[in-house]
Amino acid sequence: MTDRAYFEKGLAEMVKRLQPQTIIVYGADPGYMFGKYKAMGIRIIQFDSNFAETHKTVIA
């Protein structure tokens, strides 16, 4: 099983057990992974990782 598969299983179990209203994501929040939770009405708040922040391109 891949790391992504473990994460997705753990995320599903967390949502099942805790029934959160909001999930905070540090890093990317791909739709294929979080879309179903958004559709359930769970608010997803995403923060870019430090790596992503430092590698953003400034467009003038």
N, C-alpha and C positions, 0 to 999 in steps of 0.2 A: 504494500500500500504506500502511496506517495505522501509526502508531507501535506500537500494540498487536500488529499482525500481525508487524512486525519483531521485537518483543520475544519473541513466542511462537516464531518461527522460530529466533531466537538461543538461546533457552532449550532448545529441542529439540536443537539442534546441540551445545550445551554438555554436556547430559546424555549424548548419544551419544558424544562424544569423551572426556569426563572420567570418566564413570560414577561420579558422586559418591554418597556415602552420606548426605550431609546438604546441604541448600541453605538458606542464610540469606537471608531476604527482609526488606528494609527497606520498610515500607509494607504495603498490603493484600496478602493471599494468596488471591485468589479461587479457589474450587473448580474452576471451569471451566478455569482455567489450570494449577493445581498438583495437582488431584485425581488425574490419571493418574500423576503422579510419586510421590504418596503411595501409590497402589495398587501401584506397582512396588517399594515398600519403602524409598523415599528419604524420609528424615526432613526435614520442612520446619519450620524455626524462623523465626517471624515476629516482628518488632519494629515497633511503631507508629512512624510518622513523627513528627517534631517537631510538625508541623501537627496531626495527629490527637491527639497527647498534649495539646496546649494547648487543644484544642476539645472535650475530653471533658466531658460533663455530669455533675456531681456529684449523685447522688440520695441524699437523706437519709431 
